[in-house]
C-alpha cells in the first residue's frame, strides 16, 4: 500500500514538473523544474528496483546536464526576444508537425496491447550470478541495441541543432588580417622621433602625426 501510494505521488509530481518545463516563461525556472522531474523519475526507478538507473539519472542528468543547462541559461546573454521573432512565421509548419506526431502517438496507443503474462515478469527471480547492472547492460546491448543506438543518434542531432542555433548570429569577434598588416607602408605604422635632452614625452607628442590609422 505504501509503495503504491509513493508511486502515485512521485508520478504526479513528475508529470506536473514536466508540464511546467514547457510552460514556464522563465528559462531558469524551466531548468529547475527539469531537475525536479529527474529526481522524481529516479525515485520511480528506485521503487521499480532499478537502483543503477536511479543513480545514473541523478548523477549524470541532474548533476551534469541540468546544472550545465542552468549555468548556460544564467550566464549567457541570450536574446530570447530575437529567438521568438520568427515564431508566427513558422507556427503553421510547427502545428503541422505536431499534428503528425499526435496522429502517430495515437496510432501507437490504439494498437498497444499488453500480454496477459506481463504481471509475471516481476516474479521472475534474478540470476544469482548476475547483478542488476549486469542484467540491464545485457538487455540493452543485445535485445534493445537498435533502439539504444537510435536514441544516441537523436541526442547527437539535438546537440548539433543546439550548437547551430547558438552560433547562428553575427560574428562580433575581432579577427587579425595578417596580409593587410604586411602590405601597410612603414610610414603609416612607424614614426621616427629624435628626442632632445630634457624634452622627453612632450616633444614626442608634438611631433607625432595628428591622426593615425588603427592597426587591423
PyMOL commands that place a pseudoatom at each C-alpha (Angstrom):
pseudoatom trace, name=CA, resn=UNK, resi=1, chain=A, elem=C, hetatm=0, pos=[0.000, 0.000, 0.000]
pseudoatom trace, name=CA, resn=UNK, resi=2, chain=A, elem=C, hetatm=0, pos=[2.769, 2.430, 0.909]
pseudoatom trace, name=CA, resn=UNK, resi=3, chain=A, elem=C, hetatm=0, pos=[4.714, 1.564, -2.256]
pseudoatom trace, name=CA, resn=UNK, resi=4, chain=A, elem=C, hetatm=0, pos=[1.655, 2.153, -4.454]
pseudoatom trace, name=CA, resn=UNK, resi=5, chain=A, elem=C, hetatm=0, pos=[0.947, 5.487, -2.727]
pseudoatom trace, name=CA, resn=UNK, resi=6, chain=A, elem=C, hetatm=0, pos=[4.570, 6.594, -3.175]
pseudoatom trace, name=CA, resn=UNK, resi=7, chain=A, elem=C, hetatm=0, pos=[4.411, 5.621, -6.841]
pseudoatom trace, name=CA, resn=UNK, resi=8, chain=A, elem=C, hetatm=0, pos=[1.353, 7.784, -7.489]
pseudoatom trace, name=CA, resn=UNK, resi=9, chain=A, elem=C, hetatm=0, pos=[2.843, 10.724, -5.568]
pseudoatom trace, name=CA, resn=UNK, resi=10, chain=A, elem=C, hetatm=0, pos=[6.143, 10.623, -7.452]
pseudoatom trace, name=CA, resn=UNK, resi=11, chain=A, elem=C, hetatm=0, pos=[4.364, 10.074, -10.785]
pseudoatom trace, name=CA, resn=UNK, resi=12, chain=A, elem=C, hetatm=0, pos=[2.035, 13.034, -10.200]
pseudoatom trace, name=CA, resn=UNK, resi=13, chain=A, elem=C, hetatm=0, pos=[4.925, 15.345, -9.284]
pseudoatom trace, name=CA, resn=UNK, resi=14, chain=A, elem=C, hetatm=0, pos=[6.861, 14.093, -12.307]
pseudoatom trace, name=CA, resn=UNK, resi=15, chain=A, elem=C, hetatm=0, pos=[4.012, 14.866, -14.721]
pseudoatom trace, name=CA, resn=UNK, resi=16, chain=A, elem=C, hetatm=0, pos=[3.374, 18.270, -13.150]
pseudoatom trace, name=CA, resn=UNK, resi=17, chain=A, elem=C, hetatm=0, pos=[7.044, 19.277, -13.276]
pseudoatom trace, name=CA, resn=UNK, resi=18, chain=A, elem=C, hetatm=0, pos=[7.323, 18.040, -16.884]
pseudoatom trace, name=CA, resn=UNK, resi=19, chain=A, elem=C, hetatm=0, pos=[4.391, 20.255, -17.861]
pseudoatom trace, name=CA, resn=UNK, resi=20, chain=A, elem=C, hetatm=0, pos=[5.978, 23.205, -16.072]
pseudoatom trace, name=CA, resn=UNK, resi=21, chain=A, elem=C, hetatm=0, pos=[9.222, 22.681, -18.024]
pseudoatom trace, name=CA, resn=UNK, resi=22, chain=A, elem=C, hetatm=0, pos=[7.487, 23.520, -21.303]
pseudoatom trace, name=CA, resn=UNK, resi=23, chain=A, elem=C, hetatm=0, pos=[5.016, 26.098, -19.966]
pseudoatom trace, name=CA, resn=UNK, resi=24, chain=A, elem=C, hetatm=0, pos=[7.238, 28.235, -17.720]
pseudoatom trace, name=CA, resn=UNK, resi=25, chain=A, elem=C, hetatm=0, pos=[8.162, 31.583, -19.253]
pseudoatom trace, name=CA, resn=UNK, resi=26, chain=A, elem=C, hetatm=0, pos=[11.445, 31.911, -17.378]
pseudoatom trace, name=CA, resn=UNK, resi=27, chain=A, elem=C, hetatm=0, pos=[14.122, 29.563, -18.775]
pseudoatom trace, name=CA, resn=UNK, resi=28, chain=A, elem=C, hetatm=0, pos=[15.780, 29.274, -15.360]
pseudoatom trace, name=CA, resn=UNK, resi=29, chain=A, elem=C, hetatm=0, pos=[12.507, 28.073, -13.846]
pseudoatom trace, name=CA, resn=UNK, resi=30, chain=A, elem=C, hetatm=0, pos=[12.184, 25.547, -16.674]
pseudoatom trace, name=CA, resn=UNK, resi=31, chain=A, elem=C, hetatm=0, pos=[15.583, 24.065, -15.854]
pseudoatom trace, name=CA, resn=UNK, resi=32, chain=A, elem=C, hetatm=0, pos=[14.728, 23.905, -12.153]
pseudoatom trace, name=CA, resn=UNK, resi=33, chain=A, elem=C, hetatm=0, pos=[11.500, 22.044, -12.936]
pseudoatom trace, name=CA, resn=UNK, resi=34, chain=A, elem=C, hetatm=0, pos=[13.546, 19.744, -15.179]
pseudoatom trace, name=CA, resn=UNK, resi=35, chain=A, elem=C, hetatm=0, pos=[15.798, 18.887, -12.227]
pseudoatom trace, name=CA, resn=UNK, resi=36, chain=A, elem=C, hetatm=0, pos=[12.693, 18.165, -10.143]
pseudoatom trace, name=CA, resn=UNK, resi=37, chain=A, elem=C, hetatm=0, pos=[11.374, 15.870, -12.874]
pseudoatom trace, name=CA, resn=UNK, resi=38, chain=A, elem=C, hetatm=0, pos=[14.678, 13.977, -12.971]
pseudoatom trace, name=CA, resn=UNK, resi=39, chain=A, elem=C, hetatm=0, pos=[14.678, 13.474, -9.197]
pseudoatom trace, name=CA, resn=UNK, resi=40, chain=A, elem=C, hetatm=0, pos=[11.123, 12.093, -9.204]
pseudoatom trace, name=CA, resn=UNK, resi=41, chain=A, elem=C, hetatm=0, pos=[11.946, 9.812, -12.124]
pseudoatom trace, name=CA, resn=UNK, resi=42, chain=A, elem=C, hetatm=0, pos=[14.904, 8.494, -10.128]
pseudoatom trace, name=CA, resn=UNK, resi=43, chain=A, elem=C, hetatm=0, pos=[12.557, 7.811, -7.206]
pseudoatom trace, name=CA, resn=UNK, resi=44, chain=A, elem=C, hetatm=0, pos=[10.296, 5.814, -9.540]
pseudoatom trace, name=CA, resn=UNK, resi=45, chain=A, elem=C, hetatm=0, pos=[13.308, 3.778, -10.684]
pseudoatom trace, name=CA, resn=UNK, resi=46, chain=A, elem=C, hetatm=0, pos=[14.120, 3.000, -7.052]
pseudoatom trace, name=CA, resn=UNK, resi=47, chain=A, elem=C, hetatm=0, pos=[10.567, 1.790, -6.471]
pseudoatom trace, name=CA, resn=UNK, resi=48, chain=A, elem=C, hetatm=0, pos=[10.843, -0.413, -9.571]
pseudoatom trace, name=CA, resn=UNK, resi=49, chain=A, elem=C, hetatm=0, pos=[14.058, -1.991, -8.270]
pseudoatom trace, name=CA, resn=UNK, resi=50, chain=A, elem=C, hetatm=0, pos=[16.395, -0.339, -10.777]
pseudoatom trace, name=CA, resn=UNK, resi=51, chain=A, elem=C, hetatm=0, pos=[18.805, 1.338, -8.389]
pseudoatom trace, name=CA, resn=UNK, resi=52, chain=A, elem=C, hetatm=0, pos=[21.508, 1.677, -11.021]
pseudoatom trace, name=CA, resn=UNK, resi=53, chain=A, elem=C, hetatm=0, pos=[19.245, 3.668, -13.360]
pseudoatom trace, name=CA, resn=UNK, resi=54, chain=A, elem=C, hetatm=0, pos=[18.207, 5.920, -10.474]
pseudoatom trace, name=CA, resn=UNK, resi=55, chain=A, elem=C, hetatm=0, pos=[21.844, 6.597, -9.586]
pseudoatom trace, name=CA, resn=UNK, resi=56, chain=A, elem=C, hetatm=0, pos=[22.796, 7.299, -13.205]
pseudoatom trace, name=CA, resn=UNK, resi=57, chain=A, elem=C, hetatm=0, pos=[19.801, 9.608, -13.630]
pseudoatom trace, name=CA, resn=UNK, resi=58, chain=A, elem=C, hetatm=0, pos=[20.746, 11.665, -10.575]
pseudoatom trace, name=CA, resn=UNK, resi=59, chain=A, elem=C, hetatm=0, pos=[24.496, 11.786, -11.215]
pseudoatom trace, name=CA, resn=UNK, resi=60, chain=A, elem=C, hetatm=0, pos=[24.501, 12.284, -14.987]
pseudoatom trace, name=CA, resn=UNK, resi=61, chain=A, elem=C, hetatm=0, pos=[21.334, 14.236, -15.721]
pseudoatom trace, name=CA, resn=UNK, resi=62, chain=A, elem=C, hetatm=0, pos=[20.820, 16.197, -12.502]
pseudoatom trace, name=CA, resn=UNK, resi=63, chain=A, elem=C, hetatm=0, pos=[24.483, 16.585, -11.606]
pseudoatom trace, name=CA, resn=UNK, resi=64, chain=A, elem=C, hetatm=0, pos=[25.780, 17.380, -15.073]
pseudoatom trace, name=CA, resn=UNK, resi=65, chain=A, elem=C, hetatm=0, pos=[23.254, 18.028, -17.809]
pseudoatom trace, name=CA, resn=UNK, resi=66, chain=A, elem=C, hetatm=0, pos=[20.640, 20.010, -15.901]
pseudoatom trace, name=CA, resn=UNK, resi=67, chain=A, elem=C, hetatm=0, pos=[23.215, 22.045, -13.972]
pseudoatom trace, name=CA, resn=UNK, resi=68, chain=A, elem=C, hetatm=0, pos=[25.061, 22.753, -17.240]
pseudoatom trace, name=CA, resn=UNK, resi=69, chain=A, elem=C, hetatm=0, pos=[21.816, 23.984, -18.821]
pseudoatom trace, name=CA, resn=UNK, resi=70, chain=A, elem=C, hetatm=0, pos=[21.200, 26.164, -15.775]
pseudoatom trace, name=CA, resn=UNK, resi=71, chain=A, elem=C, hetatm=0, pos=[24.643, 27.794, -15.934]
pseudoatom trace, name=CA, resn=UNK, resi=72, chain=A, elem=C, hetatm=0, pos=[24.355, 28.303, -19.694]
pseudoatom trace, name=CA, resn=UNK, resi=73, chain=A, elem=C, hetatm=0, pos=[20.948, 29.958, -19.381]
pseudoatom trace, name=CA, resn=UNK, resi=74, chain=A, elem=C, hetatm=0, pos=[22.010, 32.162, -16.463]
pseudoatom trace, name=CA, resn=UNK, resi=75, chain=A, elem=C, hetatm=0, pos=[25.484, 33.186, -17.691]
pseudoatom trace, name=CA, resn=UNK, resi=76, chain=A, elem=C, hetatm=0, pos=[24.990, 33.614, -21.440]
pseudoatom trace, name=CA, resn=UNK, resi=77, chain=A, elem=C, hetatm=0, pos=[23.346, 36.789, -22.664]
pseudoatom trace, name=CA, resn=UNK, resi=78, chain=A, elem=C, hetatm=0, pos=[20.759, 35.090, -24.860]
pseudoatom trace, name=CA, resn=UNK, resi=79, chain=A, elem=C, hetatm=0, pos=[18.289, 37.401, -26.565]
pseudoatom trace, name=CA, resn=UNK, resi=80, chain=A, elem=C, hetatm=0, pos=[15.101, 35.353, -26.201]
pseudoatom trace, name=CA, resn=UNK, resi=81, chain=A, elem=C, hetatm=0, pos=[13.021, 38.102, -27.817]
pseudoatom trace, name=CA, resn=UNK, resi=82, chain=A, elem=C, hetatm=0, pos=[15.052, 37.755, -31.008]
pseudoatom trace, name=CA, resn=UNK, resi=83, chain=A, elem=C, hetatm=0, pos=[14.649, 33.977, -30.912]
pseudoatom trace, name=CA, resn=UNK, resi=84, chain=A, elem=C, hetatm=0, pos=[10.861, 34.347, -30.775]
pseudoatom trace, name=CA, resn=UNK, resi=85, chain=A, elem=C, hetatm=0, pos=[10.652, 36.767, -33.699]
pseudoatom trace, name=CA, resn=UNK, resi=86, chain=A, elem=C, hetatm=0, pos=[10.060, 34.037, -36.286]
pseudoatom trace, name=CA, resn=UNK, resi=87, chain=A, elem=C, hetatm=0, pos=[7.540, 32.131, -34.170]
pseudoatom trace, name=CA, resn=UNK, resi=88, chain=A, elem=C, hetatm=0, pos=[4.456, 33.282, -36.054]
pseudoatom trace, name=CA, resn=UNK, resi=89, chain=A, elem=C, hetatm=0, pos=[6.113, 32.684, -39.412]
pseudoatom trace, name=CA, resn=UNK, resi=90, chain=A, elem=C, hetatm=0, pos=[6.940, 29.069, -38.594]
pseudoatom trace, name=CA, resn=UNK, resi=91, chain=A, elem=C, hetatm=0, pos=[3.844, 28.410, -36.480]
pseudoatom trace, name=CA, resn=UNK, resi=92, chain=A, elem=C, hetatm=0, pos=[1.849, 26.664, -39.293]
pseudoatom trace, name=CA, resn=UNK, resi=93, chain=A, elem=C, hetatm=0, pos=[4.733, 24.291, -40.005]
pseudoatom trace, name=CA, resn=UNK, resi=94, chain=A, elem=C, hetatm=0, pos=[5.146, 23.587, -36.303]
pseudoatom trace, name=CA, resn=UNK, resi=95, chain=A, elem=C, hetatm=0, pos=[1.446, 22.880, -35.900]
pseudoatom trace, name=CA, resn=UNK, resi=96, chain=A, elem=C, hetatm=0, pos=[1.537, 20.529, -38.877]
pseudoatom trace, name=CA, resn=UNK, resi=97, chain=A, elem=C, hetatm=0, pos=[4.486, 18.604, -37.454]
pseudoatom trace, name=CA, resn=UNK, resi=98, chain=A, elem=C, hetatm=0, pos=[2.808, 18.492, -34.046]
pseudoatom trace, name=CA, resn=UNK, resi=99, chain=A, elem=C, hetatm=0, pos=[-0.381, 17.156, -35.595]
pseudoatom trace, name=CA, resn=UNK, resi=100, chain=A, elem=C, hetatm=0, pos=[1.548, 14.430, -37.417]
pseudoatom trace, name=CA, resn=UNK, resi=101, chain=A, elem=C, hetatm=0, pos=[3.282, 13.429, -34.189]
pseudoatom trace, name=CA, resn=UNK, resi=102, chain=A, elem=C, hetatm=0, pos=[-0.030, 13.313, -32.331]
pseudoatom trace, name=CA, resn=UNK, resi=103, chain=A, elem=C, hetatm=0, pos=[-1.512, 11.058, -35.031]
pseudoatom trace, name=CA, resn=UNK, resi=104, chain=A, elem=C, hetatm=0, pos=[1.474, 8.731, -34.803]
pseudoatom trace, name=CA, resn=UNK, resi=105, chain=A, elem=C, hetatm=0, pos=[1.310, 8.605, -30.999]
pseudoatom trace, name=CA, resn=UNK, resi=106, chain=A, elem=C, hetatm=0, pos=[-2.453, 7.961, -31.183]
pseudoatom trace, name=CA, resn=UNK, resi=107, chain=A, elem=C, hetatm=0, pos=[-1.933, 5.121, -33.664]
pseudoatom trace, name=CA, resn=UNK, resi=108, chain=A, elem=C, hetatm=0, pos=[0.625, 3.539, -31.363]
pseudoatom trace, name=CA, resn=UNK, resi=109, chain=A, elem=C, hetatm=0, pos=[-1.636, 3.983, -28.317]
pseudoatom trace, name=CA, resn=UNK, resi=110, chain=A, elem=C, hetatm=0, pos=[-4.641, 2.434, -30.091]
pseudoatom trace, name=CA, resn=UNK, resi=111, chain=A, elem=C, hetatm=0, pos=[-2.650, -0.556, -31.281]
pseudoatom trace, name=CA, resn=UNK, resi=112, chain=A, elem=C, hetatm=0, pos=[-0.936, -1.082, -27.933]
pseudoatom trace, name=CA, resn=UNK, resi=113, chain=A, elem=C, hetatm=0, pos=[-1.606, -4.450, -26.357]
pseudoatom trace, name=CA, resn=UNK, resi=114, chain=A, elem=C, hetatm=0, pos=[-0.352, -5.857, -23.071]
pseudoatom trace, name=CA, resn=UNK, resi=115, chain=A, elem=C, hetatm=0, pos=[0.412, -9.527, -22.888]
pseudoatom trace, name=CA, resn=UNK, resi=116, chain=A, elem=C, hetatm=0, pos=[-1.551, -11.426, -20.219]
pseudoatom trace, name=CA, resn=UNK, resi=117, chain=A, elem=C, hetatm=0, pos=[1.697, -12.718, -18.751]
pseudoatom trace, name=CA, resn=UNK, resi=118, chain=A, elem=C, hetatm=0, pos=[3.134, -9.241, -18.190]
pseudoatom trace, name=CA, resn=UNK, resi=119, chain=A, elem=C, hetatm=0, pos=[2.473, -9.368, -14.440]
pseudoatom trace, name=CA, resn=UNK, resi=120, chain=A, elem=C, hetatm=0, pos=[4.623, -12.463, -14.197]
pseudoatom trace, name=CA, resn=UNK, resi=121, chain=A, elem=C, hetatm=0, pos=[7.735, -10.566, -15.284]
pseudoatom trace, name=CA, resn=UNK, resi=122, chain=A, elem=C, hetatm=0, pos=[8.186, -9.058, -11.820]
pseudoatom trace, name=CA, resn=UNK, resi=123, chain=A, elem=C, hetatm=0, pos=[8.059, -12.549, -10.298]
pseudoatom trace, name=CA, resn=UNK, resi=124, chain=A, elem=C, hetatm=0, pos=[10.960, -13.908, -12.346]
pseudoatom trace, name=CA, resn=UNK, resi=125, chain=A, elem=C, hetatm=0, pos=[13.914, -14.372, -9.975]
pseudoatom trace, name=CA, resn=UNK, resi=126, chain=A, elem=C, hetatm=0, pos=[17.190, -12.597, -10.698]
pseudoatom trace, name=CA, resn=UNK, resi=127, chain=A, elem=C, hetatm=0, pos=[20.033, -14.979, -11.578]
pseudoatom trace, name=CA, resn=UNK, resi=128, chain=A, elem=C, hetatm=0, pos=[22.347, -15.471, -8.654]
pseudoatom trace, name=CA, resn=UNK, resi=129, chain=A, elem=C, hetatm=0, pos=[25.490, -14.898, -10.723]
pseudoatom trace, name=CA, resn=UNK, resi=130, chain=A, elem=C, hetatm=0, pos=[24.261, -11.655, -12.356]
pseudoatom trace, name=CA, resn=UNK, resi=131, chain=A, elem=C, hetatm=0, pos=[23.759, -8.280, -10.691]
pseudoatom trace, name=CA, resn=UNK, resi=132, chain=A, elem=C, hetatm=0, pos=[21.082, -5.744, -11.538]
pseudoatom trace, name=CA, resn=UNK, resi=133, chain=A, elem=C, hetatm=0, pos=[23.540, -3.623, -13.521]
pseudoatom trace, name=CA, resn=UNK, resi=134, chain=A, elem=C, hetatm=0, pos=[24.875, -6.603, -15.478]
pseudoatom trace, name=CA, resn=UNK, resi=135, chain=A, elem=C, hetatm=0, pos=[21.361, -7.767, -16.345]
pseudoatom trace, name=CA, resn=UNK, resi=136, chain=A, elem=C, hetatm=0, pos=[20.419, -4.277, -17.524]
pseudoatom trace, name=CA, resn=UNK, resi=137, chain=A, elem=C, hetatm=0, pos=[23.546, -3.968, -19.690]
pseudoatom trace, name=CA, resn=UNK, resi=138, chain=A, elem=C, hetatm=0, pos=[22.994, -7.408, -21.190]
pseudoatom trace, name=CA, resn=UNK, resi=139, chain=A, elem=C, hetatm=0, pos=[19.408, -6.497, -22.087]
pseudoatom trace, name=CA, resn=UNK, resi=140, chain=A, elem=C, hetatm=0, pos=[20.213, -3.061, -23.546]
pseudoatom trace, name=CA, resn=UNK, resi=141, chain=A, elem=C, hetatm=0, pos=[23.197, -4.135, -25.654]
pseudoatom trace, name=CA, resn=UNK, resi=142, chain=A, elem=C, hetatm=0, pos=[21.551, -7.290, -27.024]
pseudoatom trace, name=CA, resn=UNK, resi=143, chain=A, elem=C, hetatm=0, pos=[17.784, -7.117, -27.346]
pseudoatom trace, name=CA, resn=UNK, resi=144, chain=A, elem=C, hetatm=0, pos=[17.386, -3.318, -27.472]
pseudoatom trace, name=CA, resn=UNK, resi=145, chain=A, elem=C, hetatm=0, pos=[20.652, -2.468, -29.222]
pseudoatom trace, name=CA, resn=UNK, resi=146, chain=A, elem=C, hetatm=0, pos=[18.957, -0.788, -32.207]
pseudoatom trace, name=CA, resn=UNK, resi=147, chain=A, elem=C, hetatm=0, pos=[16.711, 1.355, -30.004]
pseudoatom trace, name=CA, resn=UNK, resi=148, chain=A, elem=C, hetatm=0, pos=[19.707, 2.332, -27.864]
pseudoatom trace, name=CA, resn=UNK, resi=149, chain=A, elem=C, hetatm=0, pos=[21.697, 3.475, -30.910]
pseudoatom trace, name=CA, resn=UNK, resi=150, chain=A, elem=C, hetatm=0, pos=[18.665, 5.328, -32.272]
pseudoatom trace, name=CA, resn=UNK, resi=151, chain=A, elem=C, hetatm=0, pos=[18.300, 7.292, -29.029]
pseudoatom trace, name=CA, resn=UNK, resi=152, chain=A, elem=C, hetatm=0, pos=[22.013, 8.127, -29.130]
pseudoatom trace, name=CA, resn=UNK, resi=153, chain=A, elem=C, hetatm=0, pos=[21.597, 9.395, -32.701]
pseudoatom trace, name=CA, resn=UNK, resi=154, chain=A, elem=C, hetatm=0, pos=[18.652, 11.578, -31.678]
pseudoatom trace, name=CA, resn=UNK, resi=155, chain=A, elem=C, hetatm=0, pos=[20.694, 13.081, -28.843]
pseudoatom trace, name=CA, resn=UNK, resi=156, chain=A, elem=C, hetatm=0, pos=[23.530, 13.801, -31.279]
pseudoatom trace, name=CA, resn=UNK, resi=157, chain=A, elem=C, hetatm=0, pos=[21.146, 15.560, -33.685]
pseudoatom trace, name=CA, resn=UNK, resi=158, chain=A, elem=C, hetatm=0, pos=[19.694, 17.606, -30.807]
pseudoatom trace, name=CA, resn=UNK, resi=159, chain=A, elem=C, hetatm=0, pos=[23.190, 18.621, -29.682]
pseudoatom trace, name=CA, resn=UNK, resi=160, chain=A, elem=C, hetatm=0, pos=[24.178, 19.693, -33.199]
pseudoatom trace, name=CA, resn=UNK, resi=161, chain=A, elem=C, hetatm=0, pos=[20.920, 21.659, -33.556]
pseudoatom trace, name=CA, resn=UNK, resi=162, chain=A, elem=C, hetatm=0, pos=[21.546, 23.483, -30.275]
pseudoatom trace, name=CA, resn=UNK, resi=163, chain=A, elem=C, hetatm=0, pos=[25.068, 24.409, -31.384]
pseudoatom trace, name=CA, resn=UNK, resi=164, chain=A, elem=C, hetatm=0, pos=[23.817, 25.669, -34.758]
pseudoatom trace, name=CA, resn=UNK, resi=165, chain=A, elem=C, hetatm=0, pos=[21.092, 27.791, -33.144]
pseudoatom trace, name=CA, resn=UNK, resi=166, chain=A, elem=C, hetatm=0, pos=[23.586, 29.260, -30.679]
pseudoatom trace, name=CA, resn=UNK, resi=167, chain=A, elem=C, hetatm=0, pos=[26.152, 30.254, -33.317]
pseudoatom trace, name=CA, resn=UNK, resi=168, chain=A, elem=C, hetatm=0, pos=[23.711, 31.427, -35.979]
pseudoatom trace, name=CA, resn=UNK, resi=169, chain=A, elem=C, hetatm=0, pos=[24.111, 35.107, -35.074]
pseudoatom trace, name=CA, resn=UNK, resi=170, chain=A, elem=C, hetatm=0, pos=[26.540, 37.674, -36.437]
pseudoatom trace, name=CA, resn=UNK, resi=171, chain=A, elem=C, hetatm=0, pos=[30.204, 37.156, -35.624]
pseudoatom trace, name=CA, resn=UNK, resi=172, chain=A, elem=C, hetatm=0, pos=[31.323, 40.004, -33.386]
pseudoatom trace, name=CA, resn=UNK, resi=173, chain=A, elem=C, hetatm=0, pos=[34.833, 38.808, -32.576]
pseudoatom trace, name=CA, resn=UNK, resi=174, chain=A, elem=C, hetatm=0, pos=[37.750, 40.785, -33.972]
pseudoatom trace, name=CA, resn=UNK, resi=175, chain=A, elem=C, hetatm=0, pos=[39.945, 38.914, -36.405]
pseudoatom trace, name=CA, resn=UNK, resi=176, chain=A, elem=C, hetatm=0, pos=[43.527, 39.643, -37.373]
pseudoatom trace, name=CA, resn=UNK, resi=177, chain=A, elem=C, hetatm=0, pos=[44.168, 40.329, -41.072]
pseudoatom trace, name=CA, resn=UNK, resi=178, chain=A, elem=C, hetatm=0, pos=[47.835, 39.407, -41.448]
pseudoatom trace, name=CA, resn=UNK, resi=179, chain=A, elem=C, hetatm=0, pos=[48.043, 40.183, -45.175]
pseudoatom trace, name=CA, resn=UNK, resi=180, chain=A, elem=C, hetatm=0, pos=[46.721, 43.726, -44.606]
pseudoatom trace, name=CA, resn=UNK, resi=181, chain=A, elem=C, hetatm=0, pos=[49.319, 44.254, -41.905]
pseudoatom trace, name=CA, resn=UNK, resi=182, chain=A, elem=C, hetatm=0, pos=[52.159, 43.149, -44.175]
pseudoatom trace, name=CA, resn=UNK, resi=183, chain=A, elem=C, hetatm=0, pos=[51.029, 45.437, -47.004]
pseudoatom trace, name=CA, resn=UNK, resi=184, chain=A, elem=C, hetatm=0, pos=[50.997, 48.612, -44.924]
pseudoatom trace, name=CA, resn=UNK, resi=185, chain=A, elem=C, hetatm=0, pos=[53.879, 51.032, -45.570]
pseudoatom trace, name=CA, resn=UNK, resi=186, chain=A, elem=C, hetatm=0, pos=[56.333, 51.722, -42.810]
pseudoatom trace, name=CA, resn=UNK, resi=187, chain=A, elem=C, hetatm=0, pos=[55.484, 55.443, -42.530]
pseudoatom trace, name=CA, resn=UNK, resi=188, chain=A, elem=C, hetatm=0, pos=[51.904, 54.566, -41.502]
pseudoatom trace, name=CA, resn=UNK, resi=189, chain=A, elem=C, hetatm=0, pos=[52.968, 52.297, -38.674]
pseudoatom trace, name=CA, resn=UNK, resi=190, chain=A, elem=C, hetatm=0, pos=[56.302, 53.732, -37.507]
pseudoatom trace, name=CA, resn=UNK, resi=191, chain=A, elem=C, hetatm=0, pos=[57.248, 57.327, -36.648]
pseudoatom trace, name=CA, resn=UNK, resi=192, chain=A, elem=C, hetatm=0, pos=[60.896, 58.219, -36.107]
pseudoatom trace, name=CA, resn=UNK, resi=193, chain=A, elem=C, hetatm=0, pos=[61.320, 60.905, -33.445]
pseudoatom trace, name=CA, resn=UNK, resi=194, chain=A, elem=C, hetatm=0, pos=[64.611, 62.426, -32.320]
pseudoatom trace, name=CA, resn=UNK, resi=195, chain=A, elem=C, hetatm=0, pos=[64.208, 63.442, -28.708]
pseudoatom trace, name=CA, resn=UNK, resi=196, chain=A, elem=C, hetatm=0, pos=[66.202, 66.248, -27.239]
pseudoatom trace, name=CA, resn=UNK, resi=197, chain=A, elem=C, hetatm=0, pos=[67.686, 66.283, -23.813]
pseudoatom trace, name=CA, resn=UNK, resi=198, chain=A, elem=C, hetatm=0, pos=[65.038, 67.163, -21.258]
pseudoatom trace, name=CA, resn=UNK, resi=199, chain=A, elem=C, hetatm=0, pos=[62.222, 67.149, -23.792]
pseudoatom trace, name=CA, resn=UNK, resi=200, chain=A, elem=C, hetatm=0, pos=[61.048, 63.560, -23.419]
pseudoatom trace, name=CA, resn=UNK, resi=201, chain=A, elem=C, hetatm=0, pos=[57.410, 62.695, -23.968]
pseudoatom trace, name=CA, resn=UNK, resi=202, chain=A, elem=C, hetatm=0, pos=[56.358, 66.320, -24.608]
pseudoatom trace, name=CA, resn=UNK, resi=203, chain=A, elem=C, hetatm=0, pos=[58.401, 66.576, -27.811]
pseudoatom trace, name=CA, resn=UNK, resi=204, chain=A, elem=C, hetatm=0, pos=[57.292, 63.093, -28.885]
pseudoatom trace, name=CA, resn=UNK, resi=205, chain=A, elem=C, hetatm=0, pos=[53.622, 64.059, -28.533]
pseudoatom trace, name=CA, resn=UNK, resi=206, chain=A, elem=C, hetatm=0, pos=[54.036, 67.265, -30.536]
pseudoatom trace, name=CA, resn=UNK, resi=207, chain=A, elem=C, hetatm=0, pos=[55.919, 65.588, -33.363]
pseudoatom trace, name=CA, resn=UNK, resi=208, chain=A, elem=C, hetatm=0, pos=[53.539, 62.650, -33.695]
pseudoatom trace, name=CA, resn=UNK, resi=209, chain=A, elem=C, hetatm=0, pos=[51.010, 62.808, -36.606]
pseudoatom trace, name=CA, resn=UNK, resi=210, chain=A, elem=C, hetatm=0, pos=[47.561, 64.157, -35.809]
pseudoatom trace, name=CA, resn=UNK, resi=211, chain=A, elem=C, hetatm=0, pos=[45.720, 61.011, -36.890]
pseudoatom trace, name=CA, resn=UNK, resi=212, chain=A, elem=C, hetatm=0, pos=[46.974, 57.522, -37.449]
pseudoatom trace, name=CA, resn=UNK, resi=213, chain=A, elem=C, hetatm=0, pos=[45.160, 54.585, -38.901]
pseudoatom trace, name=CA, resn=UNK, resi=214, chain=A, elem=C, hetatm=0, pos=[44.356, 51.913, -36.372]
pseudoatom trace, name=CA, resn=UNK, resi=215, chain=A, elem=C, hetatm=0, pos=[46.309, 48.731, -36.915]
pseudoatom trace, name=CA, resn=UNK, resi=216, chain=A, elem=C, hetatm=0, pos=[43.963, 45.993, -38.126]
for i in range(1, 216): cmd.bond("trace and resi %d" % i, "trace and resi %d" % (i + 1))
show_as sticks, trace
zoom trace
